[in-house]
Amino acid sequence: MAPVVEATEPVERERLFRCEHFRLSRLRGQSPFTVGASGVPSVLVSIEGAGQVEHGGAAYAIGKGDVFLLPAVLGACTFRPSTAVSVLELAIPE
């Protein structure tokens, strides 16, 4: 299955896989973008670059090779790249 581009701004968001149990997207870019969603747990895997996940006034560093869990109670967070990034986002379908 070929990736499907779902958005190009503020970051390129590609759907890599989707089934009834989970969805997998790749996010690439240099501008801040949203990760996670209200009531949905997500896992981020940084495969290139570095940045910060911001929520509730706190910032958490994430770099190449890091895995980051976003619990469902957090809702949407901001990913603020410090370099060009490529991040996988794994979540259950909404």
N, C-alpha and C positions, 0 to 999 in steps of 0.2 A: 504494500500500500504506500503510495507516494504521500509526502507531507502536504497538508492543505493550509495555505496561508489564510488565517482568520482576521488578521489586522496587521497594518504596517506602521501605525503611529500610536503611541510614542515609541513603541518597540515592535519589531517583527515578531508576531505570535503565530507559530505553526502548530497545527494539530498533527501529532505523529501517530497516535493510536487512540481509539475510543471503543469501549465495549460496555456492557451493562454494569461491570464492577469497578472500572476506573477509566480515567482519561490521562493521556500523556501529551504535554505540549512543550515546545522549545521556544524560549524567548531570547531574542538577540537584539542588542543595541547599546547605546551610551546614555540615553536620557532616562530619567526616573520613570518607573512604571509600577502598576499595581500587581501584587501577587496575593493569592489566597482569596477567600470569599466568606461571607457571613454564613455560619453554620456548617462549613465544609472544611474538614481537615485536609492539609496539603503538605507535600514533601518537596523541598527544593534541592536540586543537585547542581552545584556550580561546576560547569565543564570548561569554562574559559573566563578569564578576567577576575575582577574582585569588586566588592561594593559593600553596602550595608542594607540590612532589613530594618525598617523603622516602624515602631508601633508605640503608642502611648508616651511619646517623648523620649523613648530610649532607642538606641541604635546598636545593632548586632552585626559584627563583621562577618562576611562570608567571602571565601576565595576559592580558587580552583581546587576541586576535589572535596570540598565541604558538602555535608548533607545537613539540611536544616528543616526541622519539623515546625509547621504552623498549626497549632491546635485550632479546632473549629471555633472555640470561644473568642479567638482573636479577631476574626473577621478579616477584612481586606487590610493589607499592609503595603507600605511603599518600599520598593527596591530602588536604592539610589546607587548606580554604578560609579566607581571611581576610575574605571577603564572600560573599554568595550567588553561586554559580557555575553556569555551564552549559558543559559540556565534551563534545566529541565524542571517542569512542574508536574507532579503526579498528584491527582486528586480523584475523589469519587465523583461520578456525574451528579450535576445539580438537578 
